[in-house]
């Protein structure tokens, strides 16, 4: 089962969930990779980009693979940002989290076509950034970038 119920449902865009004038209150960590603040997660400051793809269609045992990307993002909010082995904070390179890609429920072939089109559009805008995809199931894994060269 895909994420988007119909073709006319364009998906949801993230945004502030509080009225203007309330941004300084002690809000919970953002629901993006590592819970990074606005500056560290801004597109213009990011050298890495996270693309969540909550997709599930052909699982043969149980379900729930579509919940993987959100679970990873949620858990990442509680990771220690300092890396002892590197003696640094690798997130300082900036990591932007895109909204989850809501693929069609019309079947794996149609979903794969949507994913490929989305990848092409995103890759065209990366400008040297590193793209990381979270989710999907093995039958809809991301197409290799080299195929588009």
N, C-alpha and C positions, 0 to 999 in steps of 0.2 A: 504494500500500500504506500502510495506516495504521500506527499504532505499537502498539496493544494487540492481542495475539493473540486474545483472546476476551472475551466480555461478563463472565465470572466473574473475569477478571484485572483487579483494581482499580488497577493501576499501582504504582509504587514511590514511596515518600516519602523525601526526603533526610534525612539525619541525620548525626550525628557518626560518623565511621568509626574512632574510637579509644576505648579503654576509659576509664572515669572515672579521673581522677587523672593523665592524660597530656596535658592540654590545653596546657601551657606549652612543649612541645617545638617545634622549628622545622618545623612542618607547611608544606606547599606552600600557595599562595594558594587560597582557596575557589573552587569551581567555580560562581561566580555573577557577575553583571555587574560588571566592573571589578575583580574579586577583592576586593571591599570587605570590611572587617572586620565582625564580628558587630554592632557598634553602628551603623555606617553602613548596614548592610543590613537592620536590624531593621524589621519591619512598622510598629511604632509610631513609628519615627523617619523613615520614608520618605515623600517627597512624590511619588515616581515608582515604578511597579511594572512589572517586566518579566515577560511571559508567553511562555515558549517553546512553540511549537506545531510539533513535528516531524512534518509530514504529507507524504505522497507517495502519489498514487493514479493520476493521469492524465498523468504526464509522457510525452511522445512521443519524446523523444530523451535517451537516457541516464537515469541515476537518481542519487539522492543528495540531492534537495532536503530530505529529512527530516533530513539531517545539518547543515543550515544553522544552526538555532538554537544547537546545541551548539558549532559552529565559531565563531560570533560571540561566544558567551559565553567560550569558551576564549581567543580572540584579544584580547578586551577586558581580560583580566587583565594584559596587558602594555602597555597604553596609559598614556602619561604623564597623571597626574591633573590637573596644573596646566595651565590654558589661558592662553597668553600674550595672546591677543586680549582676553579678558575680565579678565585679571589676577586670576584667582580659580580656585578648585577647584569646578567646578559639581556634582561628586558630593556636596558637602557638604549638598545638599538631602536626601540619603538615597535610596537606590535599592534596593528589595526585589526579589529574583528569586524568582518562584514556581517550583514544580517544573514540569517539562515536562508539557503536557497530552497524554495518550495517547489519541488518537481511535480510534474503531472502524475495522476493516478492511472493514466491510460495504458500503462504497461512499461516494462523495462526498455523496450526499443525507443519509445517516445521520450521516456525520461532520459535516456542516454543522449538523445539528440538535443534535448534542452540543456543537459549538463555540458555537452561539447560546445554549444553556442555560448553558454555562460562563461566557460573557460576561455574561449576565444576573446570575448569582450573584456574579461578581467585581465587576461594576459596583455592585451593591447594597452591597458592602462597602468600596468605594474611599474613601468619605468625603473627597472632594476631591482624592485622589491622581490623578496622570496615568498612564494605562495605555498601555504600549507592547507590541505583539505582535511576536515574532520568528518567522518561518517560515511554513509552509504553502506552497501553490503558488497561482498566480493564480486557479485555479478555486475555491479555498476561502478566499479572502481574507475577512477579518473583516467581518461585517455592520456597516453604519453605526450608530453609537450613536443618532443622531437618529430612527431607525426605531422605537425603543422609547420615545420620549418620550410 
